[in-house]
Every structure is written in structure tokens, then in C-alpha cells.
């Protein structure tokens, strides 16, 4: 987009949205040069703040007609660079579309705009005995629209699933400016378009309304804290808890370096600094029988050389444990100037093996790695600590992160569980997809985003060679044998 095109865009969007809803000065655009992934930055051509679906559709229609690339953005808490404008794209921010539109308690669903804050939904319906299950660590700031884009999870996704398990319907503006509604009908026939769009990272359109499932609060919640000298003992306890037939609502772990960070942060619990690992195990459900599950958890933890294990004695104590865990990422700033968070997934049984590999990578690059993860479903969040002021450390952190993801893929896992791919892990997609599979995924994206204008060139690398997907090409010119 040249300066003449940019000037025309700003004029048209100002007329459409109003002057206060269009940012175009350099000093204003700086705030939108990246999301939570700060390794790569770029200044957008402009930032727009539509207030409703009609304004989104009109703005996108203009982009489509004038072939201007654009990027949807939520609260900017994403951790893979999905909302970063690397080539001057226009950012369409959904933060003004922040209303709770409707709650249907009888059918257990709510309708929200994409800029509605995750935690605000649970708080809004709490008095009626309901809540929204997906709970990313950033839930006090992240938006449900962003959660849909990344298919966000959270500490309680082990039992309750990630965002896709709670999305019932979407209203979406296609990259052409057309508006469509998808889902909303239970067990509707046809392809699972909701499943395709949830987690598509804004590459197929802009979600403008979301119907989500809400749940009744569990009758009771009980939580256990287990302290270990050795992270491998904690890992074995994780596997044995699941093997015992217990399905915790949450099963979280932090290693020694992570404990150092959280104990230096705003919500210290008082963990000994020489601990190898902390486990938080939470079960919920009907009051009757719940204590039996807790007793089983305590028994399993004691079998694996636990230093101390105990059940929370009050709601306040439980809240302190969770505040400490949920602020772990930000707390790393107390022990390191910079950090890069990864998001690999592995089979639970390979936890000790992969953590040992992460330690090897840490030693190889001379960078500390703090491990914070949803241990119950094998979703690792290694935080690679570095100092960008030291020449070469940022580059080494990126290399180390890629090697961690390779270790996850080699163990039979994946390169992301909830943070998405964005720009950060594009090339790492080759660890799990070959050229033919990448090409097929791109063909699916092109059904929605044929001109690659909507969040262009995110998620997938270009295939290393031109690939023909034989299942989808026209029949051979050769006549079939009779």
C-alpha cells in the first residue's frame, strides 16, 4: 500500500467509522507493532475500531475491493505473532465490540461480541450459578474472539476441553465483506465448519458474534498441592493420577526455575526455593465421593517421593495457589529481562524424557528454561529466558524454542496446544506436516480467503516445492481402462 492508497483508506475509514475510530499517526500505531510475541514487530498501515458487524463488513469490503491486506486483532495477548502486521497490513481491532448480547440459562448458552473479556463472562453469570469453562492464564484480559481464533485452552481444559468444545455458533465477516452465520443448530448435518474456523487464527474471516456453551458451577471443588524435590517424580505422579482413573479438572506443574519466578512475583505462596517441582491438582463435581478422589490423589503423590502434599483448607488458600500459578508468565520478568514462551504438546507418558531433552537444550544454548505446563494433558509451556541486550541471545532463544518443539513432535506430540502458530512457528509446522499436507491445508484456507488478504501468510509455510494434491485435481486426460 503506497502513501496515496493509504491516504484514501484513512479518508474512507474516517467517514465510515469516525475520526476517533481510526489510528494512523506513527506514535499511535506503535502500540500495535506486536502482540504478546515480541520477537518480531511491524507497524500497521492503520488501526480501525469498528463498533458492530455492519462496520466490520463495510471496512472489509473496502479492503477486498482495493486489495489491501488486513488483520483481525483482539486484546493483543496472543503469544505467536498472529496479530502482528509485518508488511504494513491494516489492523481491525474488535475491542469496541465488547458486549454480552444474550444469556439463555435454560439452554445453557450465551451470545457475546468478540471483544468481550473471557473472565467477564463467568463473572457476569456467576450469581445465577453458571460459568464459562475455558480459562487461559490471560483470562482477565484476553477476549473470547481471540480465544476462538487461537482455540485457547487453560488450566481446566483437561476435564472440560478447549474453546472449540464450547463454541456453538459464529457470525463471521468473510474476507470479501459478506456476512455469514455458522452453527447454532445442535447436531446439524454437513461439514464441521465451526471446528475448522475455531483455531484458524484469523486467516478465514473476522468473527463478529459468538454463541458459547455455559456450564453450571460444580457443587464442590477440592484442590491438592504437592511439593517435589525432583521434577521426574512429579511427572510420574501426573501419569499415575490419570492411570488411577481420576480425571482432575486441572493438573498443573511448575519446575524449579518457574518457582523462582513466581515466588519473586506479586503472588508468592512461600514455596521453598530449592524445590524441584510443584503440582496443583484440582477435582470438582458432586460433593459426595469427591473427598475419595482427593484421598486417591494424596496417596498417588506420596508414592513418588513427595516432600509435602496437602489439601487446601480454605477458598482463600486455593485462590492464592491459583493466582501464583496463573501469573507465572508475567512473573518471569522478575528474574529475566526477556523471555520466549513455547507451547508444545506431548503424550503424558513421555514427560520425563522430554523434560530431560529440554534441559539438554537449555545447557546447549546457555539459556535458562522455566517449565510451566498443563501437565494433565501434556501441554508444555517452556519459558526460555534471555537478555535481548546481549548480542546473539535473542537468536539463540528462537533456535532453542524451535528445538524444544522438535522434541515435542519427535515424542509423538504437536508444536502447539493453545497459543497458535502465527508467524512464530510457521516453519516448525514442517515437524508435523509434509509438503502435500501443507498444500492441502492452504487449499482449504483459500476456500474462505482466496486472495490471501485476511491475516496473510500466517500459520503455514509455503510448500518447499509446488505440490499437486492428486485427490483434488481433475481426472487424468488418459481414458480410463475398460
C-alpha positions in Angstrom: 0.0 0.0 0.0 1.6 3.3 -1.1 1.0 6.6 0.5 -1.7 7.6 -1.9 -3.6 4.4 -1.2 -3.1 4.8 2.5 -4.4 8.4 2.4 -7.5 7.2 0.5 -8.0 4.4 3.0 -7.8 6.7 6.0 -10.2 9.1 4.5 -12.7 6.3 3.6 -12.5 4.7 7.1 -12.8 8.0 8.9 -16.0 8.7 7.0 -17.3 5.2 7.8 -16.2 4.8 11.4 -15.5 8.3 12.7 -12.2 10.0 13.3 -11.7 8.6 16.8 -12.0 5.0 15.4 -9.1 5.3 13.0 -5.5 5.5 14.1 -2.9 6.4 11.5 -0.2 8.5 13.2 3.1 6.7 13.8 3.1 7.4 17.5 -0.3 5.8 17.8 0.5 2.8 15.7 3.5 1.9 17.8 1.2 0.4 20.4 0.1 -2.2 17.8 3.5 -3.2 16.5 3.2 -6.7 18.0 1.1 -8.9 20.3 2.4 -10.9 23.2 5.1 -12.3 20.9 7.6 -9.6 20.9 10.4 -11.2 18.9 9.1 -9.8 15.6 7.4 -6.4 15.3 5.9 -4.3 12.5 3.9 -1.1 12.1 0.4 -1.5 10.7 -0.8 0.8 7.9 -3.7 1.9 10.2 -5.7 0.5 13.1 -9.5 0.5 12.8 -12.1 0.2 15.7 -15.5 -0.9 14.2 -18.4 -0.9 16.6 -20.6 -3.5 15.0 -20.8 -6.2 12.4 -22.1 -3.8 9.7 -19.0 -1.6 10.2 -16.7 -4.6 10.0 -18.3 -5.8 6.8 -18.1 -2.4 5.2 -14.4 -2.0 6.2 -13.5 -5.5 5.0 -15.5 -4.9 1.8 -13.3 -1.8 1.1 -10.1 -3.8 1.7 -11.3 -6.5 -0.6 -12.2 -4.1 -3.4 -8.8 -2.3 -3.1 -6.8 -5.4 -2.4 -5.5 -4.2 0.9 -4.3 -6.9 3.4 -5.8 -6.7 6.9 -5.5 -8.5 10.3 -8.2 -9.0 12.9 -7.0 -8.3 16.5 -8.4 -8.9 19.9 -6.7 -7.8 23.2 -3.2 -8.4 21.8 -2.5 -11.1 24.4 -1.7 -13.7 21.7 1.7 -15.4 22.0 2.6 -16.4 18.5 2.6 -13.1 16.5 -0.8 -13.8 14.9 -1.9 -10.2 15.2 1.5 -8.6 14.0 1.5 -6.6 10.8 4.8 -7.5 9.2 4.1 -5.8 5.9 2.0 -2.7 6.8 -1.3 -4.5 6.9 -4.4 -2.7 8.3 -5.3 -4.0 11.8 -9.0 -4.3 12.5 -9.4 -4.2 16.3 -12.5 -5.7 17.8 -12.2 -4.3 21.3 -15.1 -1.9 20.9 -17.4 -4.8 20.2 -17.4 -5.9 23.8 -21.0 -6.6 24.8 -22.7 -9.6 26.3 -25.7 -9.8 24.0 -27.8 -12.5 25.5 -27.9 -15.3 28.1 -30.1 -18.3 27.8 -29.8 -20.1 31.1 -32.5 -22.7 30.2 -30.5 -23.9 27.2 -27.1 -23.1 28.8 -25.7 -20.7 26.2 -24.6 -17.1 25.9 -24.1 -14.8 22.9 -21.1 -12.4 23.1 -19.3 -10.0 20.8 -15.7 -10.9 20.0 -14.2 -8.1 22.2 -15.9 -9.5 25.4 -13.3 -10.4 28.0 -13.1 -14.1 28.9 -13.3 -13.8 32.7 -16.1 -11.1 32.5 -18.5 -13.7 31.1 -18.0 -16.0 34.1 -18.3 -13.0 36.5 -21.5 -11.8 34.7 -23.3 -15.2 35.1 -21.8 -16.3 38.4 -24.8 -15.0 40.5 -27.0 -17.5 38.6 -24.7 -20.4 39.4 -23.1 -20.6 35.9 -19.6 -20.1 34.4 -17.7 -20.3 31.2 -15.1 -23.1 31.3 -12.2 -22.1 29.1 -9.8 -20.2 31.3 -6.5 -19.1 29.7 -4.0 -17.6 32.1 -4.7 -14.3 30.5 -8.4 -14.6 31.0 -8.7 -11.3 32.9 -7.5 -9.5 29.7 -8.0 -11.8 26.7 -11.1 -11.7 24.5 -13.4 -14.5 23.6 -13.0 -13.6 19.9 -9.2 -14.0 20.3 -9.8 -17.3 22.2 -11.8 -18.5 19.2 -9.0 -17.5 16.8 -6.4 -19.4 18.7 -8.6 -22.2 20.1 -7.4 -21.2 23.6 -7.3 -23.7 26.4 -6.4 -23.1 30.1 -5.7 -24.8 33.3 -9.1 -26.6 33.4 -9.1 -27.9 29.8 -8.0 -31.4 30.9 -11.6 -32.1 32.0 -13.6 -29.5 30.2 -11.8 -29.1 26.8 -10.6 -26.1 24.9 -12.5 -23.3 23.2 -13.7 -25.4 20.3 -15.6 -27.6 22.8 -17.7 -24.6 23.9 -18.4 -22.8 20.7 -22.0 -23.4 19.4 -22.3 -20.8 16.7 -20.5 -17.9 15.0 -21.3 -14.9 13.0 -18.4 -14.0 10.7 -17.5 -11.5 8.0 -15.8 -13.3 5.2 -12.7 -11.7 3.5 -15.0 -10.5 0.7 -17.1 -8.4 3.1 -20.0 -10.8 3.1 -21.6 -11.8 6.5 -22.5 -15.4 7.3 -23.8 -17.4 10.3 -22.4 -20.8 11.0 -23.6 -23.3 13.6 -26.2 -22.6 16.2 -28.2 -25.7 15.4 -27.4 -28.8 17.5 -26.0 -31.7 15.6 -26.5 -30.0 12.3 -25.7 -32.1 9.2 -22.9 -31.2 6.9 -19.2 -30.4 7.5 -18.0 -29.2 10.8 -17.3 -25.6 9.8 -17.2 -24.5 13.4 -14.4 -26.9 14.0 -12.5 -25.5 11.0 -12.9 -21.9 11.9 -12.2 -22.2 15.6 -8.4 -22.1 15.8 -8.0 -20.7 12.2 -6.1 -17.7 13.7 -8.0 -15.1 11.8 -7.0 -16.4 8.3 -10.5 -17.2 7.2 -12.5 -14.2 8.2 -13.4 -12.0 11.2 -15.7 -13.3 13.8 -18.2 -10.7 15.0 -20.5 -12.7 17.3 -20.0 -15.9 19.2 -22.5 -18.3 20.8 -20.9 -20.2 23.6 -21.8 -23.0 26.0 -22.1 -22.1 29.6 -22.0 -24.6 32.5 -23.5 -25.0 35.9 -20.9 -24.4 38.6 -19.7 -27.7 40.2 -21.2 -28.5 43.6 -17.8 -28.7 45.2 -14.2 -28.1 44.3 -11.2 -29.5 46.2 -7.5 -28.8 45.5 -4.2 -30.5 46.4 -0.7 -29.0 46.4 2.2 -31.4 46.1 5.9 -30.3 46.5 8.7 -32.5 45.0 12.4 -32.4 45.1 12.7 -34.0 41.7 10.7 -33.0 38.6 10.8 -36.6 37.3 9.0 -37.8 40.5 6.3 -35.1 39.9 6.0 -36.3 36.3 5.5 -39.9 37.3 2.8 -38.8 39.8 1.0 -37.0 36.9 0.8 -40.2 34.8 -0.3 -42.3 37.8 -3.1 -39.9 38.8 -4.6 -40.3 35.3 -3.9 -44.0 35.3 -5.8 -44.4 38.5 -8.9 -43.4 36.6 -9.1 -39.9 38.1 -9.9 -37.1 35.7 -8.9 -33.9 37.5 -10.4 -30.6 36.5 -6.8 -29.3 36.4 -3.4 -30.8 36.8 -0.7 -28.2 36.7 3.1 -28.3 37.2 5.9 -25.8 37.6 9.6 -26.6 37.9 12.4 -25.0 40.0 13.1 -22.1 37.7 9.4 -21.3 37.3 9.0 -21.5 41.1 11.9 -19.0 41.5 9.9 -16.6 39.2 6.5 -16.9 40.8 8.0 -16.6 44.3 9.6 -13.3 43.2 6.3 -12.1 41.6 3.2 -10.4 43.0 1.5 -13.6 44.4 4.2 -15.6 46.3 2.9 -18.7 48.2 6.1 -19.4 50.2 7.4 -22.3 48.2 10.9 -23.3 49.3 13.4 -22.1 46.6 15.1 -25.5 46.4 12.0 -27.4 45.2 12.3 -29.4 42.1 8.6 -29.1 41.1 5.1 -28.1 42.3 1.9 -29.9 41.4 -1.6 -28.4 41.7 -4.3 -31.0 41.4 -8.0 -29.9 41.4 -11.1 -32.1 41.3 -14.7 -30.9 41.1 -18.2 -32.3 40.8 -20.8 -33.6 43.1 -19.8 -33.3 46.8 -20.5 -36.9 47.6 -17.5 -39.0 46.7 -15.2 -36.1 45.9 -13.1 -36.5 49.0 -12.4 -40.1 48.0 -10.8 -38.8 44.8 -8.7 -36.4 46.8 -7.6 -39.2 49.1 -6.6 -41.2 45.9 -4.6 -38.2 44.7 -2.8 -37.8 48.0 -2.0 -41.5 48.0 -0.5 -41.4 44.5 1.6 -38.3 45.3 3.0 -40.0 48.4 4.2 -42.9 46.3 6.6 -40.7 44.3 8.9 -39.3 47.0 6.8 -36.2 47.7 8.3 -33.7 50.1 4.9 -32.4 51.2 1.4 -32.9 50.0 -1.8 -31.4 51.4 -5.3 -30.3 50.6 -6.3 -26.7 50.6 -8.1 -25.7 53.9 -10.0 -22.7 52.6 -11.1 -20.9 49.4 -8.6 -18.2 50.1 -5.7 -20.6 50.2 -6.9 -22.2 47.0 -7.2 -18.8 45.4 -3.6 -17.9 46.4 -2.3 -21.1 44.8 -4.1 -20.3 41.5 -3.1 -16.6 41.5 0.5 -17.7 41.9 0.2 -20.2 39.0 -1.8 -18.0 36.6 0.7 -15.1 36.8 3.6 -17.4 36.1 4.4 -16.0 32.7 4.5 -12.4 33.8 6.4 -13.3 36.9 9.4 -14.4 34.7 10.1 -10.7 34.3 11.3 -10.6 37.9 14.2 -13.0 37.0 14.9 -12.2 33.3 14.8 -9.1 31.1 13.1 -11.1 28.3 11.5 -14.5 27.7 10.1 -16.5 24.9 7.2 -18.9 25.7 6.7 -22.1 23.8 3.6 -24.2 23.6 4.4 -27.9 22.7 2.2 -30.9 23.4 3.4 -34.4 24.3 1.9 -37.7 25.4 1.9 -37.7 29.3 4.0 -40.8 29.4 6.9 -39.0 27.7 7.0 -36.1 30.2 10.3 -37.1 32.0 12.0 -37.9 28.7 11.0 -34.6 27.0 11.8 -32.5 30.1 15.3 -34.1 30.1 15.6 -33.0 26.4 14.5 -29.5 27.3 17.3 -29.4 30.0 19.8 -30.5 27.3 18.7 -27.7 25.0 19.0 -25.2 27.9 22.6 -26.3 28.5 23.4 -26.3 24.8 22.4 -22.6 24.4 23.4 -21.5 27.9 19.9 -20.1 28.5 17.7 -20.9 31.5 14.3 -22.5 30.7 11.4 -22.4 33.1 8.8 -25.0 32.7 5.2 -24.2 33.4 2.6 -26.5 32.0 -0.8 -28.2 31.9 0.7 -31.5 32.9 -2.5 -33.4 32.8 -2.9 -33.1 29.0 0.8 -32.8 28.2 0.7 -29.1 27.2 4.2 -27.8 27.9 5.0 -24.1 28.2 8.8 -23.8 28.4 9.8 -20.2 29.0 13.2 -19.5 27.5 14.9 -16.7 29.5 17.3 -14.4 27.7 18.5 -10.8 27.5 18.0 -9.1 24.2 20.7 -6.6 25.0 23.3 -9.3 24.8 24.2 -9.9 21.1 23.0 -13.3 19.9 20.8 -14.2 22.9 17.5 -13.5 21.1 18.5 -15.5 18.1 19.7 -18.4 20.4 16.3 -18.3 22.2 14.5 -18.6 19.0 16.7 -21.6 18.0 16.2 -23.2 21.4 12.4 -22.8 21.1 12.4 -24.5 17.7 14.4 -27.4 19.1 12.0 -27.8 22.0 9.1 -28.0 19.6 11.1 -30.6 17.5 11.5 -32.6 20.7 7.7 -32.5 21.3 7.0 -33.5 17.7 9.5 -36.4 17.9 7.8 -37.6 21.1 4.6 -38.0 19.2 3.1 -34.6 20.1 2.5 -31.3 18.5 4.0 -27.8 18.2 1.1 -26.0 19.8 -1.7 -26.8 22.2 -3.4 -23.4 22.6 -1.1 -20.5 21.6 -1.4 -21.0 17.9 1.2 -20.9 15.1 1.0 -17.3 13.9 4.4 -16.2 12.5 6.4 -17.7 15.2 6.0 -21.4 14.4 5.3 -21.3 10.6 8.5 -23.1 9.7 8.1 -25.5 12.6 4.9 -26.8 11.0 7.2 -28.9 8.9 7.9 -31.0 12.0 4.4 -32.5 11.8 3.2 -31.8 8.2 4.8 -32.7 4.9 4.5 -30.7 1.7 1.4 -32.4 0.5 -0.4 -31.8 3.8 0.7 -28.2 3.9 -0.6 -27.7 0.4 -3.9 -29.3 1.3 -4.3 -27.0 4.3 -3.6 -24.0 2.1 -6.3 -25.1 -0.4 -8.8 -25.2 2.5 -7.8 -21.7 3.6 -8.2 -20.5 0.0 -11.9 -21.6 0.0 -12.5 -18.8 2.5 -9.6 -16.4 1.8 -8.8 -16.9 -1.9 -6.9 -13.6 -2.2 -4.8 -14.1 1.0 -5.9 -10.7 2.2 -7.1 -11.7 5.7 -4.2 -12.2 8.1 -1.9 -13.1 5.1 0.9 -15.6 5.2 0.3 -16.7 8.8 0.3 -20.3 10.2 1.5 -22.2 7.2 4.9 -22.1 5.4 4.8 -22.3 1.6 5.4 -25.9 0.5 9.1 -26.5 -0.4 8.1 -27.4 -3.9 4.9 -27.0 -6.0 2.7 -29.8 -4.8 -0.2 -31.3 -6.7 -2.8 -32.8 -4.4 -3.9 -35.7 -6.5 -7.1 -36.3 -4.7 -8.4 -32.9 -5.7 -7.2 -32.4 -9.2 -9.2 -33.1 -12.3 -9.3 -36.6 -13.6 -6.4 -37.7 -15.8 -6.8 -36.9 -19.5 -6.0 -40.5 -20.1 -9.2 -42.5 -20.8 -10.0 -45.0 -18.0 -9.3 -48.6 -18.7 -12.4 -50.5 -19.6 
